[in-house]
Amino acid sequence: MPDIFDEVEQDLRADQARALLRRYGWVGIAGAVLIIAAVGGWEAWRAHLKAGREAEATLFLAAQRDAADPARRDQAIAGFARLAAQAGPGYRALARIDEAGLKDAAGDHAGAQALWDQVAADPGADQLLRDTATLAAVSHAPADADPAALRNKVGPLTAPTNPLRSLALEQSALLDIRAGNLDRARDSLRAITSDTTAPDPVRGRATALLQRLDA
């Protein structure tokens, strides 16, 4: 079983948190949230702008532009931190999520985990953003973290009505493989492959992993 997990680690675990988002052309995990919430979120976005959030939007977009340039990563981190310190709940959560992603990429894993945990525990943040932060924290957790504890953390996100369900199931399966619970991992992967609402890349990875587990 270690060979299976090593292969999963190389081909899937890193891919699930980064390549999927790059495939859609977004900077940071917040992009996935905006895709998922695009229809319902657009009206809320406009309402925030009309309510006087233009300055926050400007700062957020400026930090995202910096984040798109690897040479300006430090400026982007600082920009997101400034915005999080002064913005309302929505932009505060988005800024912390993107800041965490940049810190994690820069090697500050503890700092990234702290930011994701702040968003997940923020009662003023939208539940989708809180769930996104939870998923990010679990998917980027240290290699020596307890798989059972991480699975319990991401478990609520696998509810049928959660927009992040397929990604949460994928993460649960990977954690179960690490813990040696292969039957439960298969159950999670089959749930993904049978879910017609799951993104095609996620279903494709689940299918490939099932084939490897059953080989």
C-alpha positions as CSV (number, residue, x, y, z in Angstrom):
1,M,0.0,0.0,0.0
2,P,2.8,2.5,0.5
3,D,3.5,2.3,-3.3
4,I,-0.1,3.3,-4.0
5,F,0.0,6.2,-1.7
6,D,3.4,7.4,-3.0
7,E,1.9,7.4,-6.5
8,V,-1.2,9.3,-5.3
9,E,1.0,11.8,-3.5
10,Q,3.0,12.5,-6.7
11,D,0.1,12.6,-9.2
12,L,-2.9,13.7,-7.3
13,R,-2.5,15.4,-4.0
14,A,-0.4,18.4,-5.1
15,D,-2.5,18.6,-8.3
16,Q,-5.8,18.9,-6.6
17,A,-5.0,22.1,-4.8
18,R,-3.1,23.9,-7.5
19,A,-3.4,22.5,-11.1
20,L,-7.2,22.5,-11.1
21,L,-7.3,26.2,-10.2
22,R,-4.6,27.0,-12.8
23,R,-6.7,25.2,-15.4
24,Y,-9.4,27.7,-14.8
25,G,-7.0,30.6,-15.0
26,W,-7.6,32.0,-11.5
27,V,-5.0,33.3,-9.0
28,G,-5.4,31.7,-5.6
29,I,-8.0,29.5,-4.1
30,A,-10.4,32.4,-3.9
31,G,-10.9,32.0,-7.6
32,A,-12.6,28.7,-7.1
33,V,-15.0,30.2,-4.7
34,L,-15.9,32.9,-7.2
35,I,-16.5,30.3,-9.9
36,I,-18.8,28.2,-7.6
37,A,-20.6,31.3,-6.3
38,A,-20.7,33.2,-9.6
39,V,-24.4,33.3,-10.2
40,G,-25.6,34.1,-6.7
41,G,-22.5,36.0,-5.7
42,W,-22.6,38.6,-8.5
43,E,-25.6,40.4,-7.1
44,A,-24.0,40.3,-3.6
45,W,-20.8,41.7,-5.2
46,R,-22.7,44.6,-6.8
47,A,-24.5,45.3,-3.5
48,H,-21.2,45.5,-1.7
49,L,-19.9,48.0,-4.2
50,K,-23.0,50.1,-4.0
51,A,-22.7,50.0,-0.2
52,G,-19.3,51.7,-0.2
53,R,-17.0,48.8,-0.8
54,E,-15.3,50.3,-3.9
55,A,-12.1,51.0,-2.0
56,E,-11.9,47.4,-0.7
57,A,-12.5,46.1,-4.2
58,T,-9.7,48.3,-5.5
59,L,-7.2,47.1,-2.9
60,F,-8.2,43.4,-3.4
61,L,-7.8,43.6,-7.2
62,A,-4.5,45.4,-6.8
63,A,-3.2,42.7,-4.5
64,Q,-4.4,40.0,-6.9
65,R,-2.5,41.7,-9.7
66,D,0.6,41.6,-7.6
67,A,0.0,38.0,-6.8
68,A,0.0,37.1,-10.5
69,D,3.7,38.3,-10.7
70,P,6.0,36.0,-8.7
71,A,8.5,38.9,-8.3
72,R,5.8,40.8,-6.4
73,R,4.7,38.1,-4.1
74,D,5.9,39.9,-1.0
75,Q,4.0,43.0,-2.0
76,A,0.9,40.9,-2.6
77,I,1.1,39.3,0.8
78,A,1.5,42.7,2.4
79,G,-1.5,44.0,0.4
80,F,-3.8,41.2,1.4
81,A,-2.7,41.6,5.0
82,R,-3.5,45.3,5.0
83,L,-6.9,44.7,3.4
84,A,-7.7,41.9,5.9
85,A,-6.9,44.3,8.8
86,Q,-9.4,47.0,7.6
87,A,-12.0,45.3,5.4
88,G,-15.5,44.0,6.2
89,P,-16.1,40.2,6.6
90,G,-16.3,39.4,2.9
91,Y,-13.1,41.0,1.7
92,R,-11.4,40.1,5.0
93,A,-12.0,36.4,4.3
94,L,-11.0,36.6,0.7
95,A,-7.8,38.5,1.5
96,R,-6.8,36.0,4.2
97,I,-7.5,33.0,1.9
98,D,-5.3,34.5,-0.9
99,E,-2.6,35.6,1.6
100,A,-2.5,32.1,3.0
101,G,-2.1,30.6,-0.4
102,L,0.9,32.9,-1.1
103,K,2.5,32.2,2.2
104,D,2.1,28.5,1.8
105,A,3.8,28.7,-1.7
106,A,6.6,30.8,-0.1
107,G,7.2,28.1,2.5
108,D,5.5,29.7,5.5
109,H,3.2,26.8,6.1
110,A,2.5,27.6,9.7
111,G,1.5,31.2,8.7
112,A,-0.8,29.9,6.0
113,Q,-2.5,27.4,8.3
114,A,-3.1,30.1,10.9
115,L,-4.8,32.3,8.3
116,W,-7.0,29.5,6.9
117,D,-8.0,28.6,10.4
118,Q,-8.9,32.3,11.1
119,V,-11.2,32.3,8.1
120,A,-12.8,29.0,9.0
121,A,-13.5,30.2,12.5
122,D,-14.8,33.7,11.4
123,P,-18.5,33.9,12.2
124,G,-18.9,37.0,10.0
125,A,-17.5,35.3,6.9
126,D,-19.7,33.6,4.3
127,Q,-20.0,29.9,5.0
128,L,-18.7,29.0,1.5
129,L,-15.5,31.0,2.3
130,R,-15.2,29.4,5.6
131,D,-15.5,25.9,4.0
132,T,-13.0,26.9,1.4
133,A,-10.5,27.8,4.1
134,T,-11.1,24.5,5.9
135,L,-10.5,22.6,2.7
136,A,-7.3,24.5,1.9
137,A,-6.0,24.0,5.4
138,V,-6.6,20.2,5.2
139,S,-5.2,19.8,1.7
140,H,-2.0,21.7,2.7
141,A,-1.6,20.2,6.1
142,P,1.8,19.0,7.2
143,A,2.7,15.5,6.2
144,D,2.9,14.4,9.8
145,A,-0.6,15.7,10.7
146,D,-3.0,13.1,12.0
147,P,-5.1,11.8,9.0
148,A,-8.1,11.0,11.3
149,A,-8.2,14.5,12.7
150,L,-7.9,16.0,9.3
151,R,-10.7,13.8,8.0
152,N,-13.0,14.8,10.8
153,K,-12.2,18.4,10.0
154,V,-13.1,18.1,6.3
155,G,-16.0,15.7,6.9
156,P,-18.8,18.3,7.2
157,L,-17.9,19.5,3.7
158,T,-18.9,16.2,2.2
159,A,-22.6,16.8,2.8
160,P,-24.6,16.4,-0.4
161,T,-25.6,20.1,-0.5
162,N,-22.1,21.5,0.0
163,P,-20.7,23.1,-3.2
164,L,-17.2,21.8,-2.3
165,R,-18.4,18.2,-1.7
166,S,-16.5,16.6,-4.5
167,L,-13.2,18.2,-3.5
168,A,-13.9,17.3,0.1
169,L,-14.6,13.7,-0.8
170,E,-11.4,13.6,-2.8
171,Q,-9.4,14.9,0.2
172,S,-11.2,12.4,2.5
173,A,-10.2,9.5,0.2
174,L,-6.6,10.6,0.2
175,L,-6.6,10.8,3.9
176,D,-8.1,7.4,4.2
177,I,-5.5,5.9,1.9
178,R,-2.8,7.4,4.1
179,A,-4.4,5.8,7.1
180,G,-4.9,2.5,5.4
181,N,-8.7,2.7,5.2
182,L,-8.9,1.6,1.6
183,D,-12.5,0.5,1.6
184,R,-13.7,3.8,2.9
185,A,-11.5,5.6,0.4
186,R,-13.1,3.6,-2.4
187,D,-16.6,4.7,-1.1
188,S,-15.6,8.3,-1.3
189,L,-14.1,8.0,-4.7
190,R,-17.2,6.1,-6.1
191,A,-19.4,8.9,-4.7
192,I,-17.4,11.4,-6.8
193,T,-17.5,9.3,-10.0
194,S,-21.3,9.0,-9.7
195,D,-21.9,12.7,-9.0
196,T,-22.8,14.3,-12.3
197,T,-22.4,17.8,-10.7
198,A,-18.7,17.2,-9.8
199,P,-16.2,19.0,-12.0
200,D,-14.8,16.7,-14.8
201,P,-11.2,17.0,-13.6
202,V,-12.2,15.8,-10.1
203,R,-14.2,12.9,-11.5
204,G,-11.3,12.0,-13.7
205,R,-8.8,11.9,-10.8
206,A,-11.2,9.8,-8.8
207,T,-11.7,7.3,-11.6
208,A,-7.9,7.1,-12.1
209,L,-7.3,6.6,-8.4
210,L,-10.0,3.9,-8.1
211,Q,-8.3,2.0,-10.9
212,R,-5.0,2.2,-9.1
213,L,-6.5,1.0,-5.8
214,D,-8.2,-1.9,-7.6
215,A,-5.2,-2.9,-9.7
